[in-house]
Amino acid sequence: MTNFSTIPPLDAAAILRRFGLRADKSLGQNFLQDSSALERIARAAEIQADDTVLEIGPGLGSLTRYLAVSAREVVTLELDPDLIPPLRAVLTPHPNVRVVQGDILKTDISSLIKTQDYLVVANIPYYITSAIMRHLLESDPTPRRIVLTIQKEVAERICAAPGDLSLLALSVQVYGTPSIAAIIPAASFHPAPKVDSAILRVEIYPTPLIPREMHPIFFKITKAGFSQKRKTLRNSLSSGLHIKPQETEALLKSAGINPMRRAETLSIEEWKQMMERLKT
């Protein structure tokens, strides 16, 4: 087991002052500096000595240092060019870290990672959680494991079971099994956000539960189903897919689904059954 006790604390406020910088609220910058929280993230990733890790939004490198002592290589992708100088300074003792400036949502991950087997570990801005998650899950190659520090409420939604599913949860659970590794209090960050965070861990399946070539029709159906959450599937699917209510009802019944149910109650397997009926 990796010993993280030798990693010194990092004073985010002091580093920002030294470089004449402030946390950029427009970029959702909240720098995690609590040592115990950083260690929990690194341990949740279960990094092996020969692993390559992609870190999105390393900020000042507080988490990067914990990843670097465990992994063979860490590739960091930082959007804010102003943070590159302090980031390089903090990471000087870690030659296995490569610092890249860029936007993850505009980056082909295969241009950064030269292996088919890699991990993603990141503390990401709350406001682009869904976009980043979608980008990672749809990337080729897909990471073996994703560990993200995100808003606690969003993490709980992603981990929901049938009965309380959302389109976001469904979109993640098609690709892997999500779980919450730990809760991180808001006070662990500088500046402190208004809400607590959670360490979300997603174990990616070797192949998605829905074949990739079927994703367009699968997500067309699920988006239609969730488009009017308070309505029954009979009504929401009729409206979203432009199908007569009677035809929708027959379709649902042929898939063994009660037309009066709501979208959040269906499992992925039930959505898949409905997709198979629509294909024909």
C-alpha positions in Angstrom: 0.0 0.0 0.0 1.3 3.4 -1.0 2.5 5.6 1.9 1.2 9.1 1.5 2.4 10.5 4.8 5.6 11.9 3.2 3.6 14.3 1.0 3.7 17.8 2.5 0.6 19.9 2.9 -0.1 22.4 0.1 -1.3 25.9 1.0 -3.4 26.9 -2.0 -4.0 30.5 -0.8 -0.2 31.0 -0.3 0.6 29.7 -3.8 -2.0 31.8 -5.4 -0.6 34.9 -3.7 2.9 34.0 -4.7 1.9 33.9 -8.3 -0.5 36.9 -8.1 -3.5 34.8 -8.8 -7.0 34.3 -7.5 -9.4 31.4 -7.8 -11.5 32.0 -10.9 -15.1 31.5 -10.1 -16.2 31.5 -13.7 -14.1 28.3 -14.1 -15.5 26.7 -10.9 -12.1 26.7 -9.3 -12.1 25.3 -5.7 -8.8 23.9 -4.7 -8.9 20.8 -2.5 -6.1 20.9 0.1 -7.3 18.6 2.9 -4.7 15.8 3.1 -7.1 13.1 4.4 -9.5 13.9 1.5 -6.7 13.8 -1.1 -5.6 10.4 0.3 -9.1 9.0 0.1 -9.4 10.0 -3.6 -6.0 8.4 -4.4 -7.0 5.2 -2.6 -10.4 5.1 -4.2 -8.6 5.0 -7.6 -6.7 1.8 -6.6 -3.7 2.9 -8.8 -1.2 0.2 -9.6 2.5 0.8 -10.2 2.3 0.4 -14.0 -0.9 2.5 -14.4 -1.3 5.6 -16.5 -3.6 8.2 -15.0 -5.3 11.1 -16.7 -6.1 14.0 -14.3 -8.5 16.7 -15.5 -8.2 20.1 -13.9 -5.2 19.6 -11.6 -5.4 23.2 -10.5 -2.4 23.7 -8.2 -1.4 20.0 -8.2 -2.5 19.0 -4.7 -4.1 15.8 -5.9 -1.5 15.2 -8.6 1.2 14.6 -6.1 -0.8 11.8 -4.5 -1.4 10.2 -7.9 2.3 10.6 -9.0 3.7 8.5 -6.1 1.4 5.6 -7.1 1.3 5.6 -10.9 3.8 5.0 -13.7 2.7 8.2 -15.4 0.2 11.0 -14.7 -1.0 13.2 -17.6 -2.6 16.4 -16.3 -4.9 18.5 -18.5 -5.5 22.1 -17.1 -7.8 24.6 -18.8 -6.5 27.7 -17.2 -3.2 28.9 -18.7 -2.5 31.1 -15.6 -2.3 27.9 -13.4 0.4 26.3 -15.6 3.4 28.1 -14.0 2.4 27.3 -10.3 1.4 23.8 -11.3 4.8 23.1 -12.9 6.5 24.5 -9.8 4.6 22.3 -7.4 5.2 19.2 -9.5 8.9 19.7 -10.0 9.7 16.8 -7.7 7.6 14.4 -9.8 9.2 13.7 -13.2 6.5 11.1 -14.1 3.9 13.9 -14.5 3.2 15.6 -17.8 1.5 18.9 -17.7 -0.7 19.8 -20.7 -2.8 23.0 -21.1 -6.2 22.4 -22.8 -9.9 21.9 -22.6 -11.0 18.3 -21.9 -14.2 18.8 -23.8 -12.2 19.7 -27.0 -9.5 17.1 -26.5 -9.3 13.7 -28.1 -8.1 11.6 -25.2 -6.2 9.2 -27.5 -3.9 12.2 -28.3 -2.9 12.4 -24.6 -2.9 8.7 -23.6 -0.8 6.2 -25.5 -2.3 3.1 -23.9 -5.6 1.3 -24.1 -5.6 0.8 -20.3 -5.8 4.0 -18.2 -7.6 5.6 -15.3 -9.2 9.0 -14.9 -9.0 10.8 -11.5 -10.2 14.4 -11.2 -11.7 17.1 -9.0 -13.9 18.7 -11.6 -16.0 21.9 -11.7 -19.6 21.2 -10.7 -21.1 23.0 -13.6 -19.7 20.7 -16.3 -20.0 17.4 -14.5 -22.4 15.9 -17.0 -20.5 17.1 -20.1 -17.2 15.7 -18.8 -18.7 12.4 -17.8 -20.3 12.0 -21.2 -17.0 12.8 -22.9 -15.1 10.3 -20.9 -17.6 7.5 -21.3 -17.9 8.0 -25.1 -14.1 8.2 -25.5 -12.1 5.6 -27.3 -10.4 4.0 -25.5 -12.7 4.2 -22.5 -10.9 4.4 -19.1 -10.9 1.3 -16.9 -12.0 3.3 -13.9 -13.2 6.9 -13.4 -12.9 8.6 -10.0 -14.4 12.1 -9.8 -14.9 14.5 -7.0 -18.2 16.1 -7.7 -21.2 17.7 -6.0 -22.6 15.2 -3.4 -26.2 15.5 -4.7 -25.1 14.8 -8.3 -23.1 11.8 -7.2 -26.2 10.4 -5.3 -28.3 10.9 -8.4 -25.8 9.0 -10.6 -25.8 6.1 -8.1 -29.6 5.9 -7.9 -31.5 2.6 -8.3 -34.6 1.9 -10.5 -37.4 3.8 -8.9 -35.4 7.0 -8.6 -33.3 6.9 -11.8 -32.6 10.0 -13.9 -31.3 10.3 -17.4 -27.9 11.2 -16.0 -27.8 8.0 -13.9 -29.0 5.9 -16.8 -26.3 7.4 -19.1 -23.6 6.5 -16.6 -24.9 3.1 -15.6 -25.0 1.9 -19.2 -21.2 2.1 -19.1 -20.3 1.0 -15.6 -21.1 0.6 -12.0 -21.1 3.8 -9.9 -20.5 4.0 -6.2 -19.7 6.7 -3.6 -16.3 6.2 -2.0 -16.5 9.0 0.5 -18.1 12.4 1.3 -15.8 15.5 1.4 -17.0 18.5 3.4 -17.1 21.9 1.7 -14.5 23.2 4.2 -11.8 20.9 2.6 -11.6 23.3 -0.3 -10.2 26.8 -0.9 -12.3 28.7 -1.5 -15.0 26.6 0.1 -18.0 25.8 -2.1 -21.6 26.1 -0.7 -22.2 22.3 -0.8 -20.4 19.1 0.2 -18.7 16.9 -2.4 -18.5 13.2 -2.9 -15.9 10.9 -4.4 -17.7 9.1 -7.2 -16.1 5.9 -8.5 -17.3 4.2 -11.7 -16.0 0.8 -12.6 -16.3 0.6 -16.4 -17.7 -2.5 -18.0 -15.5 -4.2 -20.7 -18.4 -3.5 -23.1 -21.4 -1.2 -22.5 -24.7 -2.8 -21.5 -26.2 -1.3 -24.7 -24.0 -1.8 -27.8 -22.5 1.4 -29.0 -24.1 1.2 -32.4 -27.5 1.2 -30.6 -26.8 4.3 -28.5 -28.5 6.8 -30.8 -31.8 5.0 -30.7 -31.4 4.0 -27.0 -30.8 7.6 -25.8 -33.5 8.9 -28.2 -36.0 6.7 -26.4 -34.8 7.4 -22.9 -34.7 11.2 -23.5 -38.2 11.0 -24.7 -39.2 9.0 -21.6 -37.6 11.5 -19.2 -38.8 14.6 -21.1 -41.9 14.9 -19.0 -41.1 13.1 -15.8 -44.5 13.6 -14.1 -46.3 11.9 -17.0 -46.7 8.2 -17.6 -44.5 6.5 -20.2 -47.6 6.2 -22.4 -47.8 10.0 -22.6 -44.2 11.0 -22.4 -43.1 8.5 -25.1 -46.0 9.4 -27.4 -45.1 13.0 -27.2 -41.3 12.6 -27.4 -41.3 10.0 -30.2 -44.3 11.4 -32.1 -46.2 8.1 -31.8 -49.9 7.7 -31.3 -50.8 6.9 -27.6 -52.4 3.6 -28.6 -49.3 2.5 -30.5 -47.1 3.5 -27.6 -49.3 1.5 -25.2 -49.1 -1.6 -27.4 -45.3 -1.2 -27.6 -44.9 -1.0 -23.9 -47.2 -4.0 -23.2 -45.3 -6.1 -25.8 -42.1 -5.3 -23.8 -43.9 -6.4 -20.6 -44.0 -2.8 -19.2 -47.1 -1.2 -17.7 -47.9 1.9 -19.8 -48.8 3.8 -16.6 -45.3 3.6 -15.1 -43.0 6.5 -15.1 -39.5 6.7 -16.7 -37.6 6.8 -13.4 -38.9 3.3 -12.4 -37.5 1.4 -15.4 -34.3 -0.6 -15.2 -31.7 -0.5 -18.1 -32.9 -3.9 -19.1 -36.5 -2.7 -19.5 -35.3 0.2 -21.6 -33.4 -2.2 -23.7 -36.4 -4.4 -24.2 -38.4 -1.4 -25.3 -35.6 -0.4 -27.7 -35.7 -3.9 -29.3 -39.4 -3.5 -29.9 -39.0 -0.1 -31.5 -36.2 -1.5 -33.8 -38.7 -3.9 -35.3 
